């Protein structure tokens, strides 16, 4: 009998049902076909294809059609049982490679999906200042851990860095970092520690992060920009017509600063 792809809402499976399903999927003879695979000369150990898993879900009666099968696969992703091998995709009916979490060769920290299964205070995407560029990073603040995790994306398996909030304070200053953004700096390890400069798109989002971070004991400090700036390009000034000008527009050029107001 042919199956249709009507997008019915698949019931949410319990953790016990998902664990039982993963055991069936791993069966060496009747499972989803876990093996080492290659793509553009790169080897991916112990993985299976998403489109094969979709067919398997339907054949085994786990789902009635492909649409429901994709929802089952996504529940496995959301439950942190499986993930895309490069953390670039959610679950799809495509020849993409997926791997079980417990088949990972190394583990350097919790995945985003694993943290989402715990009690969280705040999570979301912020712009973070790197050495040369601003990058989107996904931040997660768990309850009662005194740690702030940030990742490349919401699908990442491991954190890019874990900020120790027990040694950190918050700085909010006049800032010319990103036009139209609202920034704050997490200063990890005291005055000479590591700086994590983050920007939110809206002031309400900035305030929400400040509230979340102070709720776990991070001390809040408001400072003038001249006490924290690392270069002149973080300042703003006014042109001859009194209009605001961000000095960052002159970065990479030779600049001469002349004081014309002193006697």
TORLODREN-875664 format. One record per residue: residue in one letter; chain; x, y, z of N, C-alpha, C in turn. Coordinates in nm, 2 decimals. Layout:
TORLODREN-875664
 r c    n.x    n.y    n.z   ca.x   ca.y   ca.z    c.x    c.y    c.z
 a A      X      Y      Z      X      Y      Z      X      Y      Z
...
END
This chain:
TORLODREN-875664
 r c    n.x    n.y    n.z   ca.x   ca.y   ca.z    c.x    c.y    c.z
 x A   0.09  -0.12   0.00   0.00   0.00   0.00   0.09   0.12   0.00
 x A   0.06   0.22  -0.09   0.14   0.34  -0.09   0.11   0.43   0.02
 x A   0.21   0.50   0.08   0.19   0.59   0.19   0.18   0.73   0.13
 x A   0.11   0.82   0.20   0.10   0.96   0.16   0.19   1.04   0.25
 x A   0.21   1.16   0.21   0.30   1.25   0.29   0.22   1.36   0.35
 x A   0.10   1.34   0.39   0.02   1.44   0.46   0.09   1.47   0.59
 x A   0.12   1.60   0.61   0.19   1.64   0.73   0.11   1.64   0.86
 x A   0.08   1.52   0.90   0.01   1.51   1.03   0.10   1.53   1.15
 x A   0.05   1.58   1.26   0.14   1.60   1.38   0.17   1.47   1.44
 x A   0.29   1.44   1.45   0.34   1.31   1.51   0.33   1.33   1.66
 x A   0.27   1.23   1.74   0.27   1.24   1.88   0.42   1.24   1.94
 x A   0.44   1.31   2.04   0.57   1.32   2.10   0.60   1.19   2.17
 x A   0.71   1.13   2.14   0.75   1.00   2.20   0.82   1.03   2.33
 x A   0.80   0.94   2.43   0.86   0.95   2.56   1.01   0.92   2.55
 x A   1.08   0.95   2.65   1.23   0.92   2.65   1.25   0.77   2.65
 x A   1.16   0.69   2.71   1.17   0.55   2.71   1.14   0.49   2.57
 x A   1.05   0.55   2.50   1.02   0.51   2.36   1.13   0.55   2.27
 x A   1.19   0.66   2.29   1.30   0.70   2.20   1.43   0.62   2.23
 x A   1.45   0.58   2.35   1.57   0.50   2.38   1.55   0.36   2.32
 x A   1.43   0.30   2.33   1.40   0.17   2.27   1.41   0.18   2.12
 x A   1.37   0.29   2.06   1.38   0.31   1.92   1.53   0.32   1.87
 x A   1.61   0.38   1.95   1.75   0.39   1.91   1.82   0.25   1.92
 x A   1.78   0.17   2.01   1.84   0.04   2.02   1.80  -0.05   1.89
 x A   1.67  -0.03   1.85   1.63  -0.10   1.73   1.70  -0.04   1.61
 x A   1.72   0.09   1.60   1.80   0.15   1.49   1.94   0.10   1.48
 x A   2.00   0.06   1.59   2.14   0.02   1.60   2.16  -0.13   1.56
 x A   2.05  -0.20   1.54   2.07  -0.34   1.52   2.16  -0.37   1.40
 x A   2.26  -0.45   1.41   2.36  -0.47   1.30   2.30  -0.53   1.17
 x A   2.19  -0.60   1.18   2.13  -0.66   1.06   2.00  -0.59   1.02
 x A   1.92  -0.55   1.11   1.79  -0.49   1.08   1.77  -0.35   1.11
 x A   1.88  -0.28   1.14   1.88  -0.14   1.17   1.89  -0.04   1.06
 x A   1.93   0.08   1.08   1.93   0.18   0.98   2.06   0.18   0.90
 x A   2.15   0.09   0.92   2.27   0.08   0.84   2.39   0.17   0.89
 x A   2.43   0.15   1.01   2.54   0.23   1.07   2.67   0.17   1.02
 x A   2.75   0.26   0.96   2.88   0.22   0.92   2.97   0.34   0.89
 x A   3.09   0.32   0.87   3.18   0.43   0.83   3.15   0.47   0.68
 x A   3.14   0.60   0.66   3.11   0.65   0.53   3.21   0.76   0.49
 x A   3.22   0.79   0.36   3.30   0.89   0.31   3.23   0.99   0.22
 x A   3.27   1.12   0.23   3.22   1.22   0.15   3.33   1.32   0.12
 x A   3.36   1.33  -0.01   3.47   1.42  -0.06   3.60   1.38   0.01
 x A   3.63   1.25   0.01   3.75   1.20   0.07   3.76   1.21   0.22
 x A   3.66   1.26   0.29   3.66   1.27   0.43   3.58   1.15   0.49
 x A   3.64   1.08   0.59   3.57   0.97   0.65   3.49   1.01   0.77
 x A   3.37   0.96   0.78   3.28   0.98   0.89   3.24   0.85   0.95
 x A   3.30   0.82   1.07   3.28   0.69   1.14   3.13   0.68   1.19
 x A   3.09   0.55   1.19   2.96   0.51   1.26   2.85   0.61   1.23
 x A   2.80   0.62   1.11   2.69   0.71   1.08   2.59   0.64   0.99
 x A   2.48   0.70   0.97   2.37   0.65   0.88   2.31   0.76   0.81
 x A   2.24   0.73   0.70   2.18   0.83   0.62   2.04   0.87   0.66
 x A   2.01   1.00   0.65   1.87   1.04   0.70   1.76   0.98   0.61
 x A   1.78   0.98   0.48   1.67   0.92   0.39   1.65   0.77   0.42
 x A   1.76   0.70   0.45   1.74   0.56   0.48   1.66   0.54   0.61
 x A   1.69   0.63   0.71   1.62   0.62   0.84   1.47   0.65   0.82
 x A   1.44   0.75   0.73   1.30   0.78   0.70   1.23   0.66   0.65
 x A   1.28   0.59   0.55   1.22   0.47   0.50   1.21   0.36   0.61
 x A   1.31   0.35   0.69   1.31   0.25   0.80   1.20   0.28   0.90
 x A   1.18   0.40   0.93   1.07   0.44   1.03   0.93   0.40   0.97
 x A   0.91   0.42   0.84   0.78   0.39   0.78   0.77   0.23   0.77
 x A   0.87   0.16   0.73   0.87   0.02   0.71   0.84  -0.05   0.85
 x A   0.90   0.00   0.96   0.89  -0.06   1.09   0.76  -0.01   1.16
 x A   0.68   0.08   1.10   0.56   0.12   1.16   0.57   0.23   1.26
 x A   0.69   0.28   1.27   0.71   0.39   1.37   0.64   0.52   1.32
 x A   0.63   0.53   1.19   0.56   0.65   1.13   0.47   0.60   1.02
 x A   0.37   0.67   0.99   0.28   0.63   0.88   0.32   0.67   0.74
 x A   0.40   0.78   0.74   0.45   0.83   0.61   0.58   0.91   0.63
 x A   0.63   0.96   0.52   0.76   1.03   0.53   0.75   1.16   0.62
 x A   0.64   1.23   0.61   0.63   1.35   0.69   0.64   1.32   0.84
 x A   0.57   1.21   0.88   0.58   1.17   1.02   0.72   1.12   1.06
 x A   0.78   1.05   0.96   0.91   0.99   0.98   1.01   1.10   1.01
 x A   1.00   1.21   0.94   1.09   1.33   0.96   1.07   1.38   1.10
 x A   0.95   1.39   1.14   0.92   1.44   1.28   0.98   1.35   1.38
 x A   0.98   1.21   1.36   1.04   1.12   1.45   1.19   1.15   1.46
 x A   1.25   1.16   1.34   1.39   1.19   1.34   1.43   1.32   1.41
 x A   1.34   1.42   1.39   1.37   1.55   1.46   1.36   1.53   1.61
 x A   1.26   1.45   1.66   1.25   1.42   1.80   1.38   1.36   1.86
 x A   1.44   1.27   1.78   1.57   1.21   1.82   1.68   1.32   1.82
 x A   1.68   1.41   1.73   1.78   1.52   1.73   1.75   1.61   1.85
 x A   1.63   1.65   1.87   1.59   1.74   1.99   1.62   1.67   2.12
 x A   1.61   1.54   2.13   1.63   1.47   2.25   1.78   1.43   2.27
 x A   1.86   1.48   2.18   2.01   1.46   2.19   2.05   1.31   2.17
 x A   1.97   1.23   2.10   2.01   1.10   2.07   2.09   1.08   1.94
 x A   2.06   1.17   1.85   2.14   1.17   1.72   2.17   1.31   1.68
 x A   2.26   1.33   1.59   2.29   1.47   1.54   2.36   1.45   1.40
 x A   2.35   1.56   1.32   2.42   1.56   1.19   2.57   1.56   1.22
 x A   2.64   1.49   1.14   2.78   1.47   1.17   2.87   1.60   1.18
 x A   2.82   1.70   1.11   2.89   1.83   1.11   2.80   1.94   1.18
 x A   2.69   1.90   1.24   2.60   1.99   1.31   2.55   2.10   1.22
 x A   2.53   2.07   1.09   2.48   2.17   1.00   2.33   2.16   0.97
 x A   2.27   2.06   1.01   2.13   2.03   0.97   2.05   1.98   1.08
 x A   1.92   2.01   1.08   1.82   1.93   1.16   1.80   1.80   1.08
 x A   1.70   1.72   1.13   1.68   1.59   1.06   1.61   1.62   0.93
 x A   1.66   1.55   0.82   1.60   1.57   0.69   1.59   1.44   0.61
 x A   1.49   1.43   0.52   1.48   1.32   0.43   1.58   1.34   0.32
 x A   1.71   1.32   0.34   1.81   1.34   0.24   1.93   1.25   0.28
 x A   2.02   1.23   0.18   2.14   1.15   0.21   2.24   1.22   0.29
 x A   2.20   1.28   0.40   2.29   1.34   0.50   2.33   1.24   0.60
 x A   2.45   1.26   0.66   2.50   1.16   0.76   2.46   1.21   0.90
 x A   2.41   1.11   0.98   2.38   1.13   1.12   2.45   1.03   1.20
 x A   2.47   1.06   1.33   2.54   0.97   1.42   2.48   0.98   1.55
 x A   2.48   0.86   1.62   2.43   0.86   1.76   2.53   0.92   1.85
 x A   2.48   1.00   1.95   2.56   1.07   2.04   2.66   0.97   2.12
 x A   2.61   0.86   2.16   2.70   0.77   2.23   2.80   0.69   2.14
 x A   2.80   0.72   2.01   2.90   0.67   1.92   3.01   0.77   1.89
 x A   3.00   0.89   1.96   3.11   0.99   1.94   3.24   0.94   1.99
 x A   3.35   0.97   1.91   3.48   0.93   1.95   3.54   1.01   2.06
 x A   3.50   1.14   2.08   3.55   1.22   2.18   3.44   1.32   2.23
 x A   3.44   1.36   2.35   3.34   1.44   2.41   3.41   1.56   2.48
 x A   3.38   1.68   2.44   3.45   1.80   2.50   3.35   1.89   2.57
 x A   3.24   1.84   2.60   3.14   1.93   2.66   3.00   1.90   2.62
 x A   2.90   1.95   2.68   2.76   1.92   2.65   2.72   1.98   2.52
 x A   2.63   1.92   2.44   2.58   1.98   2.32   2.47   2.07   2.36
 x A   2.42   2.15   2.27   2.31   2.24   2.29   2.19   2.16   2.33
 x A   2.16   2.06   2.25   2.04   1.97   2.28   2.05   1.91   2.42
 x A   2.17   1.88   2.47   2.18   1.82   2.60   2.15   1.92   2.71
 x A   2.20   2.05   2.69   2.17   2.15   2.79   2.02   2.19   2.79
 x A   1.95   2.18   2.67   1.81   2.21   2.67   1.73   2.12   2.74
 x A   1.78   2.00   2.78   1.71   1.90   2.86   1.72   1.93   3.00
 x A   1.80   2.03   3.04   1.81   2.08   3.18   1.74   2.21   3.20
 x A   1.74   2.25   3.32   1.67   2.38   3.35   1.76   2.50   3.31
 x A   1.70   2.58   3.22   1.78   2.69   3.17   1.72   2.83   3.22
 x A   1.81   2.92   3.23   1.77   3.06   3.26   1.75   3.14   3.14
 x A   1.85   3.13   3.04   1.84   3.21   2.92   1.92   3.14   2.81
 x A   1.88   3.16   2.69   1.95   3.11   2.57   1.91   3.19   2.45
 x A   2.00   3.20   2.35   1.97   3.27   2.23   2.10   3.31   2.16
 x A   2.08   3.37   2.04   2.19   3.41   1.96   2.23   3.56   1.98
 x A   2.36   3.58   2.00   2.42   3.72   2.01   2.53   3.73   1.92
 x A   2.56   3.85   1.88   2.69   3.88   1.81   2.80   3.88   1.91
 x A   2.91   3.81   1.88   3.03   3.81   1.97   3.15   3.86   1.89
 x A   3.22   3.95   1.96   3.34   4.01   1.89   3.46   3.91   1.90
 x A   3.51   3.88   1.78   3.63   3.80   1.77   3.75   3.88   1.75
 x A   3.86   3.82   1.71   3.99   3.89   1.69   3.97   4.00   1.58
 x A   3.90   3.96   1.47   3.89   4.05   1.36   3.75   4.08   1.31
 x A   3.66   3.99   1.35   3.52   4.00   1.29   3.42   3.97   1.41
 x A   3.30   4.01   1.38   3.18   3.98   1.46   3.12   3.85   1.41
 x A   3.08   3.76   1.50   3.02   3.64   1.46   2.90   3.61   1.54
 x A   2.80   3.54   1.48   2.68   3.50   1.55   2.72   3.37   1.63
 x A   2.69   3.38   1.76   2.71   3.27   1.85   2.58   3.24   1.93
 x A   2.57   3.11   1.96   2.45   3.07   2.03   2.49   3.05   2.18
 x A   2.43   3.12   2.27   2.46   3.12   2.41   2.36   3.05   2.49
 x A   2.40   2.97   2.59   2.31   2.90   2.68   2.36   2.92   2.83
 x A   2.26   2.97   2.91   2.29   2.99   3.05   2.21   2.89   3.14
 x A   2.27   2.78   3.18   2.19   2.69   3.27   2.17   2.74   3.41
 x A   2.08   2.69   3.48   2.05   2.73   3.61   2.15   2.65   3.71
 x A   2.21   2.73   3.80   2.29   2.67   3.91   2.42   2.61   3.87
 x A   2.48   2.66   3.76   2.61   2.61   3.71   2.72   2.71   3.72
 x A   2.68   2.84   3.72   2.78   2.95   3.72   2.87   2.94   3.60
 x A   2.81   2.89   3.49   2.88   2.88   3.36   2.79   2.93   3.25
 x A   2.86   3.00   3.15   2.79   3.04   3.03   2.85   2.97   2.91
 x A   2.77   2.89   2.84   2.83   2.82   2.72   2.79   2.89   2.60
 x A   2.89   2.90   2.51   2.85   2.95   2.38   2.91   2.86   2.26
 x A   2.82   2.85   2.16   2.84   2.76   2.05   2.84   2.83   1.91
 x A   2.89   2.76   1.81   2.89   2.81   1.68   2.74   2.83   1.63
 x A   2.66   2.73   1.66   2.52   2.74   1.62   2.43   2.66   1.72
 x A   2.30   2.67   1.71   2.21   2.60   1.80   2.22   2.45   1.78
 x A   2.28   2.40   1.67   2.29   2.26   1.65   2.42   2.20   1.69
 x A   2.51   2.28   1.75   2.65   2.24   1.78   2.65   2.12   1.88
 x A   2.75   2.03   1.86   2.77   1.92   1.95   2.84   1.96   2.08
 x A   2.94   2.06   2.06   3.03   2.09   2.17   3.04   2.25   2.18
 x A   3.06   2.30   2.30   3.07   2.44   2.31   3.20   2.49   2.25
 x A   3.20   2.61   2.19   3.32   2.67   2.15   3.40   2.72   2.27
 x A   3.33   2.76   2.37   3.40   2.81   2.49   3.30   2.81   2.61
 x A   3.35   2.79   2.73   3.27   2.79   2.85   3.32   2.91   2.94
 x A   3.24   3.01   2.96   3.28   3.12   3.05   3.25   3.09   3.19
 x A   3.36   3.11   3.27   3.34   3.08   3.42   3.28   3.21   3.48
 x A   3.16   3.20   3.51   3.09   3.32   3.57   3.12   3.35   3.71
 x A   3.18   3.25   3.78   3.22   3.27   3.92   3.33   3.37   3.94
 x A   3.41   3.40   3.83   3.52   3.49   3.83   3.49   3.61   3.74
 x A   3.37   3.63   3.70   3.34   3.73   3.60   3.25   3.85   3.66
 x A   3.26   3.96   3.59   3.17   4.07   3.61   3.12   4.12   3.48
 x A   3.02   4.21   3.49   2.95   4.26   3.37   2.98   4.41   3.35
 x A   3.02   4.45   3.23   3.05   4.59   3.21   2.95   4.64   3.10
 x A   2.89   4.75   3.12   2.81   4.81   3.02   2.86   4.95   3.01
 x A   2.90   4.99   2.89   2.96   5.12   2.86   2.91   5.18   2.73
 x A   2.93   5.31   2.71   2.90   5.37   2.59   2.99   5.30   2.48
 x A   2.93   5.25   2.37   3.00   5.16   2.29   2.97   5.19   2.14
 x A   3.08   5.19   2.06   3.06   5.21   1.91   3.09   5.08   1.84
 x A   3.06   4.97   1.91   3.10   4.84   1.85   3.02   4.80   1.73
 x A   2.89   4.80   1.73   2.81   4.76   1.62   2.69   4.86   1.61
 x A   2.68   4.92   1.49   2.57   5.02   1.47   2.43   4.95   1.49
 x A   2.35   5.01   1.57   2.21   4.96   1.59   2.21   4.84   1.68
 x A   2.31   4.81   1.76   2.32   4.70   1.85   2.33   4.75   1.99
 x A   2.31   4.66   2.09   2.32   4.70   2.23   2.41   4.60   2.29
 x A   2.53   4.65   2.34   2.64   4.56   2.38   2.65   4.55   2.53
 x A   2.72   4.45   2.57   2.77   4.43   2.71   2.89   4.35   2.70
 x A   2.97   4.36   2.80   3.10   4.28   2.81   3.10   4.20   2.94
 x A   3.13   4.07   2.92   3.16   3.98   3.03   3.31   3.98   3.05
 x A   3.35   4.03   3.17   3.50   4.03   3.20   3.53   3.91   3.29
 x A   3.59   3.81   3.23   3.62   3.69   3.30   3.76   3.69   3.36
 x A   3.77   3.67   3.49   3.90   3.67   3.56   3.95   3.80   3.61
 x A   3.86   3.90   3.63   3.90   4.02   3.69   3.95   4.12   3.58
 x A   4.01   4.23   3.63   4.05   4.34   3.54   4.14   4.30   3.43
 x A   4.23   4.21   3.45   4.32   4.17   3.35   4.28   4.04   3.28
 x A   4.15   4.00   3.30   4.11   3.87   3.25   4.06   3.88   3.10
 x A   4.00   3.78   3.06   3.95   3.77   2.92   3.82   3.85   2.90
 x A   3.81   3.92   2.79   3.69   4.00   2.76   3.60   3.93   2.66
 x A   3.47   3.92   2.69   3.38   3.86   2.59   3.28   3.97   2.56
 x A   3.29   4.04   2.45   3.20   4.15   2.41   3.09   4.09   2.32
 x A   2.97   4.12   2.37   2.85   4.06   2.30   2.75   4.17   2.27
 x A   2.68   4.16   2.16   2.58   4.25   2.12   2.45   4.19   2.09
 x A   2.34   4.25   2.14   2.20   4.21   2.11   2.14   4.31   2.01
 x A   2.04   4.26   1.94   1.98   4.34   1.84   1.88   4.45   1.90
 x A   1.83   4.42   2.02   1.74   4.51   2.08   1.78   4.54   2.22
 x A   1.74   4.66   2.27   1.77   4.69   2.41   1.70   4.60   2.51
 x A   1.58   4.55   2.47   1.51   4.46   2.57   1.58   4.33   2.58
 x A   1.65   4.29   2.47   1.72   4.16   2.47   1.85   4.18   2.56
 x A   1.91   4.30   2.54   2.03   4.33   2.62   2.00   4.32   2.77
 x A   1.88   4.39   2.81   1.84   4.39   2.95   1.81   4.25   3.00
 x A   1.75   4.17   2.91   1.72   4.03   2.95   1.84   3.95   2.99
 x A   1.95   3.97   2.90   2.07   3.90   2.93   2.14   3.95   3.06
 x A   2.14   4.08   3.08   2.20   4.14   3.20   2.12   4.09   3.32
 x A   1.99   4.08   3.32   1.91   4.03   3.43   1.94   3.88   3.45
 x A   1.96   3.80   3.35   1.98   3.66   3.36   2.12   3.64   3.42
 x A   2.22   3.71   3.38   2.36   3.70   3.43   2.37   3.74   3.57
 x A   2.31   3.85   3.61   2.32   3.90   3.75   2.24   3.80   3.84
 x A   2.14   3.73   3.79   2.06   3.64   3.87   2.15   3.52   3.92
 x A   2.26   3.49   3.85   2.34   3.38   3.89   2.47   3.44   3.97
 x A   2.47   3.57   4.00   2.57   3.62   4.08   2.68   3.70   4.01
 x A   2.67   3.72   3.88   2.77   3.80   3.81   2.75   3.95   3.85
 x A   2.85   4.02   3.89   2.84   4.16   3.94   2.84   4.25   3.82
 x A   2.75   4.35   3.84   2.73   4.45   3.73   2.80   4.57   3.76
 x A   2.88   4.62   3.66   2.95   4.75   3.67   2.92   4.83   3.54
 x A   2.90   4.96   3.57   2.88   5.05   3.45   3.00   5.14   3.45
 x A   3.07   5.14   3.34   3.20   5.22   3.33   3.20   5.31   3.21
 x A   3.27   5.41   3.21   3.29   5.50   3.10   3.38   5.43   2.99
 x A   3.35   5.46   2.87   3.42   5.39   2.76   3.57   5.40   2.76
 x A   3.62   5.52   2.81   3.77   5.55   2.81   3.84   5.46   2.90
 x A   3.77   5.39   3.00   3.84   5.30   3.09   3.85   5.16   3.04
 x A   3.77   5.13   2.93   3.77   4.99   2.88   3.81   4.98   2.74
 x A   3.81   5.09   2.66   3.84   5.09   2.52   3.98   5.04   2.49
 x A   4.00   4.96   2.39   4.14   4.92   2.35   4.19   4.99   2.23
 x A   4.11   5.08   2.17   4.16   5.16   2.06   4.06   5.28   2.04
 x A   4.11   5.38   1.96   4.02   5.50   1.94   3.90   5.46   1.85
 x A   3.91   5.35   1.78   3.80   5.32   1.69   3.67   5.27   1.76
 x A   3.68   5.26   1.89   3.56   5.23   1.97   3.48   5.35   2.01
 x A   3.53   5.47   1.98   3.47   5.60   2.02   3.38   5.65   1.91
 x A   3.30   5.74   1.95   3.22   5.83   1.85   3.25   5.97   1.88
 x A   3.24   6.05   1.78   3.26   6.20   1.79   3.15   6.27   1.70
 x A   3.17   6.40   1.68   3.08   6.47   1.60   3.15   6.54   1.49
 x A   3.09   6.55   1.37   3.16   6.62   1.26   3.13   6.77   1.27
 x A   3.18   6.84   1.17   3.16   6.99   1.17   3.02   7.04   1.17
 x A   2.93   6.95   1.13   2.78   6.99   1.13   2.71   6.94   1.26
 x A   2.79   6.88   1.35   2.74   6.84   1.48   2.67   6.70   1.47
 x A   2.69   6.63   1.36   2.63   6.50   1.34   2.73   6.39   1.40
 x A   2.67   6.29   1.47   2.76   6.18   1.53   2.83   6.10   1.42
 x A   2.96   6.07   1.45   3.04   5.99   1.36   3.11   5.88   1.44
 x A   3.10   5.76   1.39   3.17   5.65   1.46   3.31   5.64   1.40
 x A   3.41   5.64   1.48   3.55   5.64   1.44   3.59   5.50   1.37
 x A   3.51   5.40   1.40   3.54   5.27   1.34   3.54   5.28   1.18
 x A   3.47   5.38   1.12   3.47   5.39   0.98   3.61   5.42   0.92
 x A   3.70   5.47   1.01   3.83   5.51   0.97   3.94   5.40   1.00
 x A   3.89   5.29   1.05   3.98   5.18   1.09   4.06   5.13   0.97
 x A   4.19   5.11   0.98   4.27   5.07   0.87   4.33   5.19   0.79
 x A   4.30   5.31   0.83   4.35   5.43   0.77   4.44   5.50   0.87
 x A   4.53   5.59   0.81   4.62   5.67   0.90   4.53   5.78   0.95
 x A   4.53   5.80   1.09   4.44   5.90   1.15   4.53   6.00   1.23
 x A   4.50   6.12   1.23   4.56   6.22   1.31   4.46   6.29   1.40
 x A   4.47   6.29   1.53   4.38   6.34   1.62   4.44   6.47   1.67
 x A   4.36   6.58   1.65   4.41   6.72   1.69   4.31   6.78   1.79
 x A   4.36   6.83   1.90   4.28   6.89   2.00   4.27   7.04   1.96
 x A   4.15   7.09   1.92   4.14   7.22   1.88   4.06   7.30   1.98
 x A   4.03   7.24   2.10   3.94   7.31   2.20   4.02   7.37   2.31
 x A   4.15   7.33   2.33   4.23   7.38   2.44   4.29   7.51   2.41
 x A   4.32   7.59   2.52   4.38   7.72   2.50   4.53   7.70   2.52
END
